[in-house]
């Protein structure tokens, strides 16, 4: 028996959580107020166009060809808007991103400033109630006139052309629509340009990256506490007075969270007065990460609540407003900040893993956490993979938002590359999950070797012990050596569940299986 669809009113605030939920079929409900404002804007748009007013993309050519008249028939103009943009490169975006982008577009169009027909709203809602997802190539948008090429592929698939996914299977879009019980989308007037002329892919990818990084921030707190507890680090570095003097509220909150998780810890007598920075400076680092995530959250929330079309229609002022709301610079900056934040959290996790496998600094545990060094190799391969992943993260932390290249006949003479910034942030967030999964496996092995779960040991922070027990339930001790890639994935899933027990993270997976470690 299938579960009923989750209903979400289109008058609600659009959040990253809703976009994650949209990876699965969801019922977005349209009330009479939304329908009325969409219909009224459509009527005003049609009047403005029939009155002989210049309306970009409807009565004119596109981009630098704006000085030339468009096609005489509006339906033909819609075809042309889509067809000339089908030129993307690369593998397909994950279906979760494609569906999240449709959701962002739907939310924007429902604000009644884009001039689309109510039938477009109904078609988007109908598609999102099914597992249908358009096949959209990774590259094509510079994020400066909206995500033109990716959204053109999405619109084309909704019309039954090109390709789409249904239940994970890539099919001709017409076949996918038929199997999903959907009718091909029909376009006229302003419909085509309104569907493609916004930064919905950028906003969707950035929001999904943010949601994942918020869970990873919680995982970083949890793993840092478990490491400090396992090694017997004295919690003096978390003194409230010390952190208040630092002056950064995020660090104060991070220290408070770490103190809470470490309540009941028993310091080891042989630990140094001052721990390495990968323990001692965790509240300062994590506090800075929290502040960065909070800033990105505000920017992305503004973007999800805004309208990134061109032009916009204001019937109450008799105004057809042409401008640059499709210029995705705010989210480009925010997405680059997410990538940088993820990378530094990755640096922390990799260094914490190194501390744990080093017999000179790990409180007497064997090198590489090997149960029998030489005969066994413990988590040696886990650390090698973590080093490779951190190197990849550092390379991709170079900001995309300042890599402006003029294009489109110098019509788009400065561009923000927000789409690439957002997709990179998503990739960085996934890599950070792998690193946290690797560290969790190492902590589980360290706990096994130190006897944390034996009857001989009766000390330690109860919350940290509970986390290690959760990880131990899915990751067995490494004795003897065995492949650990699946253990890393399982540990990462446990950390996700600990950070947010609500979503089904397997269903929300934003990357293809071959991208997993």
One Martini backbone bead per residue (centre of mass of N, CA, C, O) as a GRO file, in nm:
protein
  517
    1UNK     BB    1   0.094   0.037   0.026
    2UNK     BB    2   0.077   0.361  -0.037
    3UNK     BB    3   0.171   0.660   0.051
    4UNK     BB    4   0.076   0.956   0.114
    5UNK     BB    5   0.102   1.258   0.011
    6UNK     BB    6   0.264   1.535   0.072
    7UNK     BB    7   0.134   1.843   0.182
    8UNK     BB    8   0.208   2.171   0.025
    9UNK     BB    9   0.167   2.490   0.040
   10UNK     BB   10   0.235   2.768  -0.178
   11UNK     BB   11   0.233   2.980   0.077
   12UNK     BB   12   0.472   2.883   0.186
   13UNK     BB   13   0.779   2.863   0.284
   14UNK     BB   14   1.074   2.818   0.123
   15UNK     BB   15   1.286   2.535   0.190
   16UNK     BB   16   1.531   2.306   0.212
   17UNK     BB   17   1.344   2.083   0.320
   18UNK     BB   18   1.145   2.088   0.083
   19UNK     BB   19   1.357   2.025  -0.135
   20UNK     BB   20   1.426   1.749  -0.027
   21UNK     BB   21   1.136   1.632  -0.040
   22UNK     BB   22   1.118   1.667  -0.366
   23UNK     BB   23   1.259   1.395  -0.442
   24UNK     BB   24   0.979   1.321  -0.384
   25UNK     BB   25   0.669   1.288  -0.401
   26UNK     BB   26   0.456   1.589  -0.412
   27UNK     BB   27   0.187   1.805  -0.282
   28UNK     BB   28   0.122   2.100  -0.432
   29UNK     BB   29  -0.088   2.351  -0.320
   30UNK     BB   30  -0.343   2.557  -0.477
   31UNK     BB   31  -0.488   2.841  -0.416
   32UNK     BB   32  -0.701   3.094  -0.500
   33UNK     BB   33  -0.502   3.327  -0.467
   34UNK     BB   34  -0.285   3.223  -0.655
   35UNK     BB   35  -0.457   3.186  -0.907
   36UNK     BB   36  -0.545   3.481  -0.932
   37UNK     BB   37  -0.264   3.619  -0.965
   38UNK     BB   38  -0.178   3.460  -1.213
   39UNK     BB   39  -0.419   3.537  -1.397
   40UNK     BB   40  -0.386   3.848  -1.380
   41UNK     BB   41  -0.100   3.858  -1.496
   42UNK     BB   42  -0.165   3.722  -1.763
   43UNK     BB   43  -0.367   3.935  -1.862
   44UNK     BB   44  -0.172   4.175  -1.857
   45UNK     BB   45   0.040   4.058  -2.047
   46UNK     BB   46  -0.141   4.023  -2.294
   47UNK     BB   47  -0.211   4.322  -2.318
   48UNK     BB   48   0.076   4.436  -2.352
   49UNK     BB   49   0.136   4.275  -2.613
   50UNK     BB   50  -0.120   4.373  -2.783
   51UNK     BB   51  -0.035   4.693  -2.757
   52UNK     BB   52   0.286   4.695  -2.860
   53UNK     BB   53   0.471   4.629  -2.649
   54UNK     BB   54   0.778   4.578  -2.532
   55UNK     BB   55   0.867   4.229  -2.475
   56UNK     BB   56   1.088   4.042  -2.369
   57UNK     BB   57   1.087   3.742  -2.567
   58UNK     BB   58   0.802   3.796  -2.714
   59UNK     BB   59   0.868   4.053  -2.927
   60UNK     BB   60   1.164   3.952  -2.914
   61UNK     BB   61   1.461   3.873  -2.900
   62UNK     BB   62   1.751   3.725  -2.768
   63UNK     BB   63   1.951   3.901  -2.602
   64UNK     BB   64   2.144   4.060  -2.842
   65UNK     BB   65   1.858   4.021  -3.023
   66UNK     BB   66   1.654   4.246  -2.912
   67UNK     BB   67   1.647   4.440  -3.176
   68UNK     BB   68   1.479   4.206  -3.278
   69UNK     BB   69   1.225   4.045  -3.387
   70UNK     BB   70   1.019   3.811  -3.327
   71UNK     BB   71   0.798   3.590  -3.360
   72UNK     BB   72   0.470   3.602  -3.452
   73UNK     BB   73   0.423   3.346  -3.291
   74UNK     BB   74   0.407   3.253  -2.967
   75UNK     BB   75   0.449   2.947  -2.989
   76UNK     BB   76   0.702   2.973  -3.169
   77UNK     BB   77   0.865   3.137  -2.961
   78UNK     BB   78   0.875   2.914  -2.751
   79UNK     BB   79   1.032   2.711  -2.916
   80UNK     BB   80   1.281   2.895  -2.959
   81UNK     BB   81   1.361   2.936  -2.663
   82UNK     BB   82   1.436   2.633  -2.628
   83UNK     BB   83   1.605   2.529  -2.874
   84UNK     BB   84   1.863   2.729  -2.857
   85UNK     BB   85   1.937   2.591  -2.553
   86UNK     BB   86   2.014   2.301  -2.666
   87UNK     BB   87   2.368   2.286  -2.540
   88UNK     BB   88   2.470   2.100  -2.334
   89UNK     BB   89   2.693   1.963  -2.081
   90UNK     BB   90   2.732   1.658  -1.966
   91UNK     BB   91   2.612   1.522  -1.713
   92UNK     BB   92   2.365   1.462  -1.515
   93UNK     BB   93   2.178   1.565  -1.289
   94UNK     BB   94   2.047   1.507  -1.018
   95UNK     BB   95   1.720   1.450  -0.951
   96UNK     BB   96   1.699   1.625  -0.693
   97UNK     BB   97   1.779   1.887  -0.840
   98UNK     BB   98   1.567   1.894  -1.061
   99UNK     BB   99   1.320   1.898  -0.864
  100UNK     BB  100   1.404   2.146  -0.704
  101UNK     BB  101   1.397   2.341  -0.945
  102UNK     BB  102   1.096   2.310  -1.004
  103UNK     BB  103   1.009   2.417  -0.727
  104UNK     BB  104   1.130   2.699  -0.746
  105UNK     BB  105   0.979   2.780  -1.000
  106UNK     BB  106   0.697   2.749  -0.891
  107UNK     BB  107   0.716   2.955  -0.661
  108UNK     BB  108   0.777   3.199  -0.840
  109UNK     BB  109   0.528   3.189  -1.035
  110UNK     BB  110   0.313   3.215  -0.789
  111UNK     BB  111   0.362   3.537  -0.748
  112UNK     BB  112   0.258   3.698  -1.009
  113UNK     BB  113   0.518   3.825  -1.225
  114UNK     BB  114   0.555   3.636  -1.511
  115UNK     BB  115   0.297   3.556  -1.710
  116UNK     BB  116   0.176   3.288  -1.671
  117UNK     BB  117  -0.004   3.020  -1.699
  118UNK     BB  118  -0.196   2.815  -1.503
  119UNK     BB  119  -0.107   2.551  -1.654
  120UNK     BB  120   0.187   2.553  -1.559
  121UNK     BB  121   0.133   2.507  -1.263
  122UNK     BB  122  -0.019   2.239  -1.294
  123UNK     BB  123   0.212   2.083  -1.435
  124UNK     BB  124   0.420   2.101  -1.209
  125UNK     BB  125   0.251   1.968  -0.990
  126UNK     BB  126   0.204   1.701  -1.138
  127UNK     BB  127   0.502   1.615  -1.167
  128UNK     BB  128   0.565   1.627  -0.846
  129UNK     BB  129   0.357   1.380  -0.788
  130UNK     BB  130   0.588   1.237  -0.925
  131UNK     BB  131   0.901   1.077  -1.032
  132UNK     BB  132   0.959   1.297  -1.219
  133UNK     BB  133   1.269   1.385  -1.411
  134UNK     BB  134   1.468   1.583  -1.565
  135UNK     BB  135   1.720   1.594  -1.803
  136UNK     BB  136   2.022   1.765  -1.691
  137UNK     BB  137   2.289   1.923  -1.761
  138UNK     BB  138   2.559   2.044  -1.589
  139UNK     BB  139   2.635   2.235  -1.836
  140UNK     BB  140   2.547   2.611  -1.930
  141UNK     BB  141   2.552   2.795  -1.686
  142UNK     BB  142   2.629   3.145  -1.563
  143UNK     BB  143   2.405   3.297  -1.384
  144UNK     BB  144   2.304   3.582  -1.559
  145UNK     BB  145   2.014   3.470  -1.712
  146UNK     BB  146   1.988   3.254  -1.566
  147UNK     BB  147   1.912   2.899  -1.617
  148UNK     BB  148   1.869   2.846  -1.924
  149UNK     BB  149   1.966   2.562  -2.013
  150UNK     BB  150   1.859   2.381  -1.785
  151UNK     BB  151   1.555   2.486  -1.807
  152UNK     BB  152   1.516   2.399  -2.098
  153UNK     BB  153   1.535   2.097  -2.043
  154UNK     BB  154   1.302   2.085  -1.844
  155UNK     BB  155   1.082   2.192  -2.036
  156UNK     BB  156   1.118   1.987  -2.261
  157UNK     BB  157   1.041   1.738  -2.091
  158UNK     BB  158   0.750   1.842  -2.023
  159UNK     BB  159   0.687   1.819  -2.348
  160UNK     BB  160   0.825   1.532  -2.446
  161UNK     BB  161   1.133   1.606  -2.472
  162UNK     BB  162   1.392   1.421  -2.467
  163UNK     BB  163   1.476   1.361  -2.123
  164UNK     BB  164   1.403   1.130  -1.844
  165UNK     BB  165   1.308   1.039  -1.514
  166UNK     BB  166   1.187   0.710  -1.378
  167UNK     BB  167   1.277   0.549  -1.116
  168UNK     BB  168   1.591   0.591  -1.234
  169UNK     BB  169   1.505   0.594  -1.535
  170UNK     BB  170   1.619   0.654  -1.856
  171UNK     BB  171   1.407   0.841  -2.080
  172UNK     BB  172   1.202   0.932  -2.288
  173UNK     BB  173   0.998   1.184  -2.210
  174UNK     BB  174   0.734   1.075  -2.332
  175UNK     BB  175   0.743   0.806  -2.178
  176UNK     BB  176   0.756   0.919  -1.892
  177UNK     BB  177   0.490   1.069  -1.900
  178UNK     BB  178   0.307   0.830  -1.963
  179UNK     BB  179   0.384   0.655  -1.712
  180UNK     BB  180   0.299   0.904  -1.511
  181UNK     BB  181   0.031   1.043  -1.627
  182UNK     BB  182   0.122   1.276  -1.829
  183UNK     BB  183   0.098   1.577  -1.987
  184UNK     BB  184   0.203   1.775  -2.210
  185UNK     BB  185   0.337   2.080  -2.226
  186UNK     BB  186   0.185   2.391  -2.298
  187UNK     BB  187   0.286   2.683  -2.490
  188UNK     BB  188   0.257   3.047  -2.439
  189UNK     BB  189   0.374   3.339  -2.479
  190UNK     BB  190   0.559   3.367  -2.173
  191UNK     BB  191   0.625   3.078  -2.072
  192UNK     BB  192   0.913   2.996  -2.159
  193UNK     BB  193   1.080   3.230  -2.037
  194UNK     BB  194   0.972   3.195  -1.745
  195UNK     BB  195   1.101   2.905  -1.710
  196UNK     BB  196   1.422   2.996  -1.783
  197UNK     BB  197   1.449   3.309  -1.640
  198UNK     BB  198   1.603   3.164  -1.380
  199UNK     BB  199   1.777   3.067  -1.059
  200UNK     BB  200   1.679   2.764  -0.974
  201UNK     BB  201   1.929   2.580  -0.975
  202UNK     BB  202   2.103   2.743  -0.788
  203UNK     BB  203   1.912   2.753  -0.544
  204UNK     BB  204   1.873   2.449  -0.510
  205UNK     BB  205   2.169   2.360  -0.471
  206UNK     BB  206   2.233   2.547  -0.231
  207UNK     BB  207   2.013   2.437  -0.041
  208UNK     BB  208   2.111   2.143  -0.037
  209UNK     BB  209   2.391   2.206   0.072
  210UNK     BB  210   2.302   2.338   0.334
  211UNK     BB  211   2.149   2.101   0.458
  212UNK     BB  212   2.394   1.911   0.466
  213UNK     BB  213   2.587   2.101   0.632
  214UNK     BB  214   2.419   2.113   0.888
  215UNK     BB  215   2.461   1.815   0.954
  216UNK     BB  216   2.774   1.825   0.949
  217UNK     BB  217   2.804   2.012   1.184
  218UNK     BB  218   2.687   1.819   1.392
  219UNK     BB  219   2.896   1.597   1.335
  220UNK     BB  220   3.145   1.758   1.418
  221UNK     BB  221   3.066   1.788   1.709
  222UNK     BB  222   3.035   1.489   1.780
  223UNK     BB  223   3.322   1.388   1.691
  224UNK     BB  224   3.486   1.579   1.869
  225UNK     BB  225   3.380   1.472   2.135
  226UNK     BB  226   3.460   1.174   2.097
  227UNK     BB  227   3.761   1.224   2.073
  228UNK     BB  228   3.810   1.362   2.344
  229UNK     BB  229   3.700   1.124   2.513
  230UNK     BB  230   3.879   0.890   2.407
  231UNK     BB  231   4.158   1.052   2.487
  232UNK     BB  232   4.116   1.235   2.752
  233UNK     BB  233   4.044   1.528   2.728
  234UNK     BB  234   4.051   1.819   2.867
  235UNK     BB  235   3.779   2.068   2.899
  236UNK     BB  236   3.922   2.355   2.930
  237UNK     BB  237   3.882   2.467   2.626
  238UNK     BB  238   3.552   2.515   2.719
  239UNK     BB  239   3.548   2.756   2.878
  240UNK     BB  240   3.327   3.009   2.906
  241UNK     BB  241   3.520   3.246   2.960
  242UNK     BB  242   3.701   3.203   2.717
  243UNK     BB  243   3.479   3.230   2.491
  244UNK     BB  244   3.370   3.509   2.565
  245UNK     BB  245   3.645   3.653   2.512
  246UNK     BB  246   3.650   3.602   2.201
  247UNK     BB  247   3.351   3.730   2.081
  248UNK     BB  248   3.202   3.470   1.946
  249UNK     BB  249   2.898   3.328   1.942
  250UNK     BB  250   2.956   3.060   1.793
  251UNK     BB  251   3.175   2.958   1.990
  252UNK     BB  252   2.997   2.952   2.238
  253UNK     BB  253   2.796   2.743   2.126
  254UNK     BB  254   2.996   2.518   2.060
  255UNK     BB  255   3.104   2.481   2.347
  256UNK     BB  256   2.835   2.411   2.478
  257UNK     BB  257   2.785   2.156   2.307
  258UNK     BB  258   3.045   2.009   2.394
  259UNK     BB  259   2.994   2.006   2.698
  260UNK     BB  260   2.735   1.842   2.684
  261UNK     BB  261   2.865   1.587   2.547
  262UNK     BB  262   3.110   1.578   2.783
  263UNK     BB  263   2.949   1.490   3.006
  264UNK     BB  264   3.153   1.275   3.216
  265UNK     BB  265   3.429   1.307   3.153
  266UNK     BB  266   3.767   1.156   3.176
  267UNK     BB  267   4.064   1.249   3.221
  268UNK     BB  268   4.378   1.187   3.126
  269UNK     BB  269   4.688   1.193   3.289
  270UNK     BB  270   4.875   1.186   2.999
  271UNK     BB  271   4.787   1.445   2.895
  272UNK     BB  272   4.832   1.735   2.775
  273UNK     BB  273   4.777   2.057   2.853
  274UNK     BB  274   4.780   2.090   2.531
  275UNK     BB  275   4.609   2.041   2.265
  276UNK     BB  276   4.558   2.005   1.969
  277UNK     BB  277   4.378   2.193   1.747
  278UNK     BB  278   4.174   1.955   1.670
  279UNK     BB  279   4.064   2.021   1.970
  280UNK     BB  280   4.114   2.307   2.101
  281UNK     BB  281   3.984   2.472   1.825
  282UNK     BB  282   3.686   2.382   1.771
  283UNK     BB  283   3.506   2.622   1.863
  284UNK     BB  284   3.625   2.829   1.667
  285UNK     BB  285   3.574   2.678   1.403
  286UNK     BB  286   3.271   2.604   1.439
  287UNK     BB  287   3.172   2.892   1.483
  288UNK     BB  288   3.252   2.994   1.202
  289UNK     BB  289   3.077   2.794   1.048
  290UNK     BB  290   2.806   2.883   1.161
  291UNK     BB  291   2.818   3.175   1.055
  292UNK     BB  292   2.832   3.097   0.755
  293UNK     BB  293   2.566   2.939   0.743
  294UNK     BB  294   2.385   3.173   0.833
  295UNK     BB  295   2.442   3.355   0.595
  296UNK     BB  296   2.357   3.159   0.370
  297UNK     BB  297   2.070   3.125   0.469
  298UNK     BB  298   1.974   3.415   0.420
  299UNK     BB  299   2.034   3.430   0.117
  300UNK     BB  300   1.870   3.181   0.026
  301UNK     BB  301   1.600   3.273   0.140
  302UNK     BB  302   1.576   3.523  -0.035
  303UNK     BB  303   1.584   3.372  -0.306
  304UNK     BB  304   1.337   3.180  -0.260
  305UNK     BB  305   1.147   3.452  -0.217
  306UNK     BB  306   1.204   3.539  -0.498
  307UNK     BB  307   1.241   3.703  -0.832
  308UNK     BB  308   1.430   3.594  -1.144
  309UNK     BB  309   1.308   3.753  -1.370
  310UNK     BB  310   1.262   3.851  -1.731
  311UNK     BB  311   1.028   4.019  -1.698
  312UNK     BB  312   0.810   4.214  -1.497
  313UNK     BB  313   0.465   4.231  -1.362
  314UNK     BB  314   0.265   4.542  -1.283
  315UNK     BB  315  -0.058   4.609  -1.290
  316UNK     BB  316  -0.098   4.835  -1.066
  317UNK     BB  317   0.136   5.013  -1.248
  318UNK     BB  318   0.166   4.961  -1.546
  319UNK     BB  319   0.431   4.748  -1.544
  320UNK     BB  320   0.720   4.671  -1.742
  321UNK     BB  321   1.005   4.517  -1.600
  322UNK     BB  322   1.339   4.569  -1.684
  323UNK     BB  323   1.627   4.357  -1.587
  324UNK     BB  324   1.856   4.177  -1.323
  325UNK     BB  325   1.732   3.933  -1.134
  326UNK     BB  326   1.907   3.691  -1.282
  327UNK     BB  327   2.153   3.775  -1.106
  328UNK     BB  328   2.343   3.530  -0.911
  329UNK     BB  329   2.537   3.662  -0.684
  330UNK     BB  330   2.448   3.597  -0.395
  331UNK     BB  331   2.464   3.280  -0.423
  332UNK     BB  332   2.751   3.263  -0.520
  333UNK     BB  333   2.882   3.362  -0.262
  334UNK     BB  334   2.744   3.159  -0.068
  335UNK     BB  335   2.848   2.898  -0.206
  336UNK     BB  336   3.147   2.953  -0.165
  337UNK     BB  337   3.126   2.957   0.141
  338UNK     BB  338   3.038   2.664   0.166
  339UNK     BB  339   3.294   2.540   0.043
  340UNK     BB  340   3.493   2.654   0.248
  341UNK     BB  341   3.361   2.537   0.499
  342UNK     BB  342   3.378   2.240   0.418
  343UNK     BB  343   3.686   2.231   0.394
  344UNK     BB  344   3.758   2.297   0.690
  345UNK     BB  345   3.598   2.059   0.805
  346UNK     BB  346   3.773   1.856   0.650
  347UNK     BB  347   4.040   1.925   0.778
  348UNK     BB  348   3.956   1.850   1.061
  349UNK     BB  349   3.881   1.552   1.016
  350UNK     BB  350   4.158   1.461   0.903
  351UNK     BB  351   4.324   1.545   1.159
  352UNK     BB  352   4.168   1.369   1.357
  353UNK     BB  353   4.243   1.106   1.220
  354UNK     BB  354   4.549   1.137   1.251
  355UNK     BB  355   4.552   1.146   1.558
  356UNK     BB  356   4.421   0.857   1.599
  357UNK     BB  357   4.666   0.693   1.431
  358UNK     BB  358   4.884   0.818   1.627
  359UNK     BB  359   5.088   0.679   1.873
  360UNK     BB  360   5.208   0.965   1.984
  361UNK     BB  361   4.881   1.098   2.029
  362UNK     BB  362   4.654   0.844   2.112
  363UNK     BB  363   4.708   0.706   2.403
  364UNK     BB  364   4.831   0.407   2.298
  365UNK     BB  365   4.739   0.335   2.040
  366UNK     BB  366   4.765   0.179   1.763
  367UNK     BB  367   4.873   0.189   1.463
  368UNK     BB  368   4.603   0.244   1.259
  369UNK     BB  369   4.421   0.071   1.444
  370UNK     BB  370   4.560  -0.204   1.473
  371UNK     BB  371   4.517  -0.511   1.613
  372UNK     BB  372   4.790  -0.617   1.436
  373UNK     BB  373   5.059  -0.490   1.358
  374UNK     BB  374   5.118  -0.598   1.015
  375UNK     BB  375   4.886  -0.809   1.006
  376UNK     BB  376   4.742  -0.540   1.040
  377UNK     BB  377   4.574  -0.207   0.917
  378UNK     BB  378   4.300  -0.105   0.968
  379UNK     BB  379   4.274   0.252   0.873
  380UNK     BB  380   4.474   0.314   0.640
  381UNK     BB  381   4.284   0.343   0.391
  382UNK     BB  382   4.102   0.560   0.511
  383UNK     BB  383   4.319   0.782   0.521
  384UNK     BB  384   4.396   0.794   0.227
  385UNK     BB  385   4.114   0.878   0.123
  386UNK     BB  386   4.092   1.136   0.293
  387UNK     BB  387   4.329   1.283   0.164
  388UNK     BB  388   4.214   1.288  -0.124
  389UNK     BB  389   3.953   1.445  -0.056
  390UNK     BB  390   4.082   1.701   0.056
  391UNK     BB  391   4.229   1.777  -0.199
  392UNK     BB  392   3.972   1.818  -0.368
  393UNK     BB  393   3.848   2.039  -0.189
  394UNK     BB  394   4.071   2.250  -0.220
  395UNK     BB  395   4.046   2.290  -0.523
  396UNK     BB  396   3.720   2.362  -0.507
  397UNK     BB  397   3.750   2.632  -0.320
  398UNK     BB  398   3.760   2.799  -0.554
  399UNK     BB  399   3.608   3.062  -0.661
  400UNK     BB  400   3.339   3.118  -0.893
  401UNK     BB  401   3.224   3.426  -0.848
  402UNK     BB  402   3.512   3.551  -1.004
  403UNK     BB  403   3.500   3.396  -1.307
  404UNK     BB  404   3.458   3.604  -1.523
  405UNK     BB  405   3.293   3.577  -1.852
  406UNK     BB  406   3.236   3.687  -2.146
  407UNK     BB  407   2.917   3.677  -2.326
  408UNK     BB  408   2.675   3.705  -2.554
  409UNK     BB  409   2.795   3.947  -2.712
  410UNK     BB  410   2.836   4.123  -2.438
  411UNK     BB  411   2.576   4.117  -2.280
  412UNK     BB  412   2.735   3.913  -2.086
  413UNK     BB  413   3.003   4.080  -1.936
  414UNK     BB  414   2.903   3.981  -1.644
  415UNK     BB  415   2.952   3.693  -1.427
  416UNK     BB  416   2.886   3.460  -1.140
  417UNK     BB  417   2.862   3.141  -1.140
  418UNK     BB  418   2.640   3.013  -0.942
  419UNK     BB  419   2.592   2.725  -1.041
  420UNK     BB  420   2.878   2.618  -0.995
  421UNK     BB  421   2.895   2.693  -0.699
  422UNK     BB  422   2.653   2.516  -0.603
  423UNK     BB  423   2.749   2.239  -0.714
  424UNK     BB  424   3.011   2.241  -0.553
  425UNK     BB  425   2.883   2.253  -0.272
  426UNK     BB  426   2.752   1.978  -0.297
  427UNK     BB  427   3.011   1.815  -0.333
  428UNK     BB  428   3.143   1.906  -0.067
  429UNK     BB  429   2.925   1.795   0.122
  430UNK     BB  430   2.968   1.499   0.041
  431UNK     BB  431   3.265   1.476   0.117
  432UNK     BB  432   3.225   1.536   0.415
  433UNK     BB  433   3.065   1.284   0.474
  434UNK     BB  434   3.292   1.088   0.417
  435UNK     BB  435   3.484   1.192   0.636
  436UNK     BB  436   3.292   1.138   0.872
  437UNK     BB  437   3.270   0.838   0.820
  438UNK     BB  438   3.571   0.779   0.859
  439UNK     BB  439   3.597   0.886   1.148
  440UNK     BB  440   3.382   0.701   1.272
  441UNK     BB  441   3.530   0.436   1.215
  442UNK     BB  442   3.781   0.508   1.382
  443UNK     BB  443   3.637   0.552   1.652
  444UNK     BB  444   3.524   0.270   1.672
  445UNK     BB  445   3.803   0.132   1.673
  446UNK     BB  446   3.920   0.282   1.917
  447UNK     BB  447   3.705   0.184   2.116
  448UNK     BB  448   3.767  -0.113   2.087
  449UNK     BB  449   4.074  -0.098   2.171
  450UNK     BB  450   4.013   0.060   2.458
  451UNK     BB  451   3.736  -0.061   2.593
  452UNK     BB  452   3.465   0.102   2.599
  453UNK     BB  453   3.270  -0.177   2.561
  454UNK     BB  454   3.366  -0.282   2.823
  455UNK     BB  455   3.362  -0.372   3.165
  456UNK     BB  456   3.632  -0.214   3.246
  457UNK     BB  457   3.483   0.048   3.144
  458UNK     BB  458   3.338   0.343   3.344
  459UNK     BB  459   3.405   0.578   3.153
  460UNK     BB  460   3.257   0.864   3.024
  461UNK     BB  461   3.049   1.004   2.800
  462UNK     BB  462   2.732   0.915   2.744
  463UNK     BB  463   2.685   1.049   2.465
  464UNK     BB  464   2.932   0.930   2.325
  465UNK     BB  465   2.866   0.634   2.378
  466UNK     BB  466   2.600   0.636   2.220
  467UNK     BB  467   2.722   0.699   1.946
  468UNK     BB  468   2.915   0.453   1.933
  469UNK     BB  469   2.687   0.247   1.947
  470UNK     BB  470   2.548   0.325   1.682
  471UNK     BB  471   2.794   0.265   1.504
  472UNK     BB  472   2.842  -0.032   1.605
  473UNK     BB  473   2.572  -0.146   1.480
  474UNK     BB  474   2.711  -0.106   1.164
  475UNK     BB  475   3.019  -0.139   1.279
  476UNK     BB  476   3.264  -0.342   1.286
  477UNK     BB  477   3.537  -0.457   1.379
  478UNK     BB  478   3.881  -0.442   1.270
  479UNK     BB  479   3.888  -0.799   1.292
  480UNK     BB  480   3.990  -0.831   1.040
  481UNK     BB  481   4.060  -0.723   0.758
  482UNK     BB  482   3.855  -0.505   0.541
  483UNK     BB  483   3.633  -0.367   0.368
  484UNK     BB  484   3.521   0.001   0.423
  485UNK     BB  485   3.320   0.154   0.236
  486UNK     BB  486   3.044   0.068   0.357
  487UNK     BB  487   3.102   0.172   0.645
  488UNK     BB  488   3.119   0.469   0.572
  489UNK     BB  489   2.828   0.495   0.475
  490UNK     BB  490   2.688   0.398   0.732
  491UNK     BB  491   2.807   0.612   0.921
  492UNK     BB  492   2.695   0.859   0.769
  493UNK     BB  493   2.396   0.783   0.813
  494UNK     BB  494   2.400   0.798   1.119
  495UNK     BB  495   2.478   1.097   1.137
  496UNK     BB  496   2.229   1.202   0.994
  497UNK     BB  497   2.025   1.088   1.200
  498UNK     BB  498   2.138   1.243   1.445
  499UNK     BB  499   2.090   1.531   1.317
  500UNK     BB  500   1.819   1.405   1.145
  501UNK     BB  501   1.547   1.188   1.197
  502UNK     BB  502   1.342   1.240   0.958
  503UNK     BB  503   1.467   1.179   0.698
  504UNK     BB  504   1.523   1.000   0.391
  505UNK     BB  505   1.839   0.979   0.270
  506UNK     BB  506   1.822   0.781   0.039
  507UNK     BB  507   1.600   0.938  -0.120
  508UNK     BB  508   1.783   1.222  -0.113
  509UNK     BB  509   1.999   1.153  -0.293
  510UNK     BB  510   2.235   1.375  -0.482
  511UNK     BB  511   2.398   1.121  -0.593
  512UNK     BB  512   2.554   0.905  -0.759
  513UNK     BB  513   2.684   0.599  -0.696
  514UNK     BB  514   2.970   0.653  -0.835
  515UNK     BB  515   3.033   0.889  -0.609
  516UNK     BB  516   3.094   0.696  -0.409
  517UNK     BB  517   3.341   0.548  -0.204
   0.00000   0.00000   0.00000
